[in-house]
């Protein structure tokens, strides 16, 4: 199982994270909006950016960088430097 971090909790990032989680990868998605993080983790949904889509129960979301360090990263927004490196 591959650990993957998806950086960006918008519609595109959520769809990518869901697809990878459904394939069996351990996926954590970073989102800046606390309501997105809470909805993904508790309701398996992203009503803010992807309303009506049921997300994989294994998909996890976070608003902090630490859980993402060491994972393979997929960037879903303009590239920025992270505390984990380039």
Secondary structure as the mmCIF struct_conf table of DSSP 4:
data_model
#
loop_
_struct_conf.conf_type_id
_struct_conf.id
_struct_conf.beg_label_comp_id
_struct_conf.beg_label_asym_id
_struct_conf.beg_label_seq_id
_struct_conf.end_label_comp_id
_struct_conf.end_label_asym_id
_struct_conf.end_label_seq_id
STRN STRN1 UNK A 3 UNK A 7
BEND BEND1 UNK A 10 UNK A 10
HELX_RH_AL_P HELX_RH_AL_P1 UNK A 11 UNK A 22
TURN_TY1_P TURN_TY1_P1 UNK A 23 UNK A 24
STRN STRN2 UNK A 26 UNK A 30
BEND BEND2 UNK A 32 UNK A 32
HELX_RH_AL_P HELX_RH_AL_P2 UNK A 34 UNK A 43
BEND BEND3 UNK A 44 UNK A 44
STRN STRN3 UNK A 46 UNK A 46
TURN_TY1_P TURN_TY1_P2 UNK A 47 UNK A 49
STRN STRN4 UNK A 50 UNK A 50
TURN_TY1_P TURN_TY1_P3 UNK A 51 UNK A 52
HELX_LH_PP_P HELX_LH_PP_P1 UNK A 53 UNK A 56
TURN_TY1_P TURN_TY1_P4 UNK A 57 UNK A 58
STRN STRN5 UNK A 60 UNK A 62
BEND BEND4 UNK A 63 UNK A 65
HELX_RH_3T_P HELX_RH_3T_P1 UNK A 66 UNK A 68
TURN_TY1_P TURN_TY1_P5 UNK A 69 UNK A 70
BEND BEND5 UNK A 71 UNK A 71
STRN STRN6 UNK A 72 UNK A 75
BEND BEND6 UNK A 77 UNK A 78
STRN STRN7 UNK A 82 UNK A 82
TURN_TY1_P TURN_TY1_P6 UNK A 83 UNK A 84
STRN STRN8 UNK A 85 UNK A 85
#
